[in-house]
Every structure is written in C-alpha cells, then in structure tokens.
Amino acid sequence: MAKCDHCGKSTTFGHNRSHSLVATRREFRPNLQRVTVMENGKPVRKVLCARCIKTLTKAYN
C-alpha cells in the first residue's frame, strides 16, 4: 500500500553511514496521506504523496 496513487512514488532503500563508514540498510519512506479528491465530479479517496497534493491544489486553485 505504500505507494502514491498519482505518481507511483514508493519506499526506496539506501544506507546509514556511521562515523567509521559502516553501512547499514535504511528506508526512505514517502510522505503519504489519505485525501479525498474530485474525479469526474465525484469525490474519491486516494493515497497521495505530499508533493502530488501540493501540485493538485496549485492546479485547481
């Protein structure tokens, strides 16, 4: 479920680096929110990332 319905952004992986440069796995999670969006004149609940919410509100205001 951790995926934006609009752009498809999902969890990516990388490394934590300590002072001694030992690499341990970590996750970068997108800022996902449940939002009600108007689609074809009907309200639809979607899971969107914060950037898509910002873009959609800019486009419709």
Backbone as CSV, one residue per row, in Angstrom:
resi,resn,N_x,N_y,N_z,CA_x,CA_y,CA_z,C_x,C_y,C_z
1,MET,0.816,-1.197,0.000,0.000,0.000,0.000,0.861,1.264,0.000
2,ALA,2.098,1.156,0.376,2.932,2.353,0.492,3.354,2.848,-0.879
3,LYS,2.374,3.352,-1.657,2.649,3.861,-2.992,1.654,4.970,-3.306
4,CYS,2.145,6.049,-3.891,1.290,7.160,-4.284,0.433,6.733,-5.476
5,ASP,-0.885,7.001,-5.405,-1.788,6.628,-6.491,-1.584,7.484,-7.733
6,HIS,-0.984,8.648,-7.593,-0.822,9.561,-8.728,0.518,9.371,-9.439
7,CYS,1.615,9.436,-8.697,2.938,9.370,-9.327,3.642,8.030,-9.135
8,GLY,3.141,7.182,-8.248,3.753,5.875,-8.031,4.961,5.881,-7.117
9,LYS,5.196,6.999,-6.434,6.338,7.075,-5.521,6.155,6.059,-4.395
10,SER,7.222,5.308,-4.089,7.146,4.302,-3.032,8.446,4.306,-2.233
11,THR,8.551,3.389,-1.299,9.713,3.298,-0.432,10.960,2.955,-1.244
12,THR,12.051,3.683,-0.980,13.339,3.359,-1.591,14.317,3.022,-0.476
13,PHE,15.431,2.410,-0.836,16.373,1.931,0.154,17.744,2.559,-0.059
14,GLY,18.479,2.685,1.033,19.811,3.247,0.983,20.614,2.730,2.164
15,HIS,21.594,3.511,2.593,22.451,3.102,3.706,22.552,4.206,4.746
16,ASN,22.592,3.802,6.021,23.064,4.683,7.081,24.578,4.541,7.117
17,ARG,25.283,5.637,7.282,26.738,5.584,7.375,27.166,6.101,8.743
18,SER,27.837,5.248,9.506,28.326,5.669,10.812,29.638,6.429,10.652
19,HIS,30.190,6.866,11.765,31.451,7.603,11.730,32.572,6.748,11.149
20,SER,32.502,5.438,11.392,33.525,4.534,10.850,33.169,4.045,9.447
21,LEU,32.136,4.643,8.839,31.665,4.343,7.485,31.118,2.929,7.314
22,VAL,30.658,2.330,8.419,29.962,1.053,8.326,28.579,1.327,7.754
23,ALA,28.188,0.549,6.749,26.910,0.769,6.076,25.847,-0.186,6.621
24,THR,24.722,0.359,7.063,23.571,-0.456,7.446,22.382,-0.003,6.616
25,ARG,21.480,-0.924,6.310,20.355,-0.635,5.440,19.368,0.312,6.117
26,ARG,18.747,1.183,5.326,17.694,2.058,5.823,16.654,2.256,4.741
27,GLU,15.494,2.801,5.124,14.398,3.064,4.197,14.160,4.560,4.094
28,PHE,13.816,5.010,2.890,13.319,6.365,2.676,11.850,6.222,2.323
29,ARG,10.962,6.617,3.230,9.533,6.462,3.004,8.935,7.765,2.494
30,PRO,8.023,7.682,1.514,7.350,8.892,1.027,6.332,9.378,2.044
31,ASN,6.040,10.677,2.020,5.060,11.282,2.920,3.672,11.080,2.315
32,LEU,3.053,9.929,2.611,1.762,9.574,2.028,0.613,9.996,2.940
33,GLN,-0.437,10.528,2.341,-1.621,10.990,3.062,-2.866,10.450,2.368
34,ARG,-3.912,10.145,3.159,-5.198,9.780,2.574,-5.985,11.061,2.332
35,VAL,-6.379,11.295,1.074,-7.009,12.553,0.680,-8.245,12.248,-0.154
36,THR,-9.273,13.084,-0.017,-10.440,12.997,-0.881,-10.253,13.957,-2.042
37,VAL,-10.310,13.413,-3.266,-10.059,14.176,-4.485,-11.289,14.082,-5.373
38,MET,-11.615,15.186,-6.056,-12.730,15.159,-7.003,-12.244,14.601,-8.338
39,GLU,-12.887,13.527,-8.803,-12.551,12.908,-10.080,-13.832,12.721,-10.872
40,ASN,-13.928,13.368,-12.013,-15.131,13.330,-12.852,-16.377,13.783,-12.074
41,GLY,-16.203,14.778,-11.207,-17.307,15.323,-10.436,-17.701,14.505,-9.221
42,LYS,-16.976,13.439,-8.918,-17.294,12.593,-7.765,-16.110,12.578,-6.802
43,PRO,-16.380,12.602,-5.493,-15.281,12.514,-4.523,-14.723,11.093,-4.454
44,VAL,-13.391,10.983,-4.529,-12.713,9.688,-4.489,-11.603,9.780,-3.458
45,ARG,-11.508,8.753,-2.586,-10.425,8.724,-1.602,-9.198,8.083,-2.227
46,LYS,-8.064,8.782,-2.115,-6.815,8.285,-2.678,-5.696,8.452,-1.666
47,VAL,-4.623,7.692,-1.878,-3.396,7.852,-1.105,-2.417,8.598,-1.995
48,LEU,-2.067,9.830,-1.592,-1.181,10.678,-2.392,0.012,11.124,-1.561
49,CYS,1.152,11.352,-2.235,2.298,11.909,-1.539,2.098,13.421,-1.397
50,ALA,2.831,14.030,-0.498,2.665,15.452,-0.204,2.928,16.313,-1.429
51,ARG,3.871,15.930,-2.269,4.183,16.716,-3.464,3.011,16.692,-4.446
52,CYS,2.359,15.549,-4.622,1.210,15.467,-5.529,0.026,16.264,-4.985
53,ILE,-0.167,16.250,-3.664,-1.241,17.048,-3.058,-0.992,18.520,-3.342
54,LYS,0.255,18.970,-3.157,0.609,20.362,-3.400,0.401,20.728,-4.873
55,THR,0.824,19.864,-5.784,0.677,20.125,-7.210,-0.783,20.192,-7.621
56,LEU,-1.591,19.251,-7.116,-3.013,19.230,-7.483,-3.755,20.439,-6.938
57,THR,-3.428,20.879,-5.730,-4.104,22.066,-5.190,-3.674,23.315,-5.944
58,LYS,-2.417,23.385,-6.396,-1.972,24.520,-7.196,-2.690,24.541,-8.547
59,ALA,-2.932,23.376,-9.138,-3.546,23.299,-10.457,-5.029,23.704,-10.420
60,TYR,-5.699,23.448,-9.291,-7.144,23.687,-9.230,-7.534,24.916,-8.424
61,ASN,-6.570,25.748,-8.046,-6.880,26.983,-7.321,-6.530,28.199,-8.119
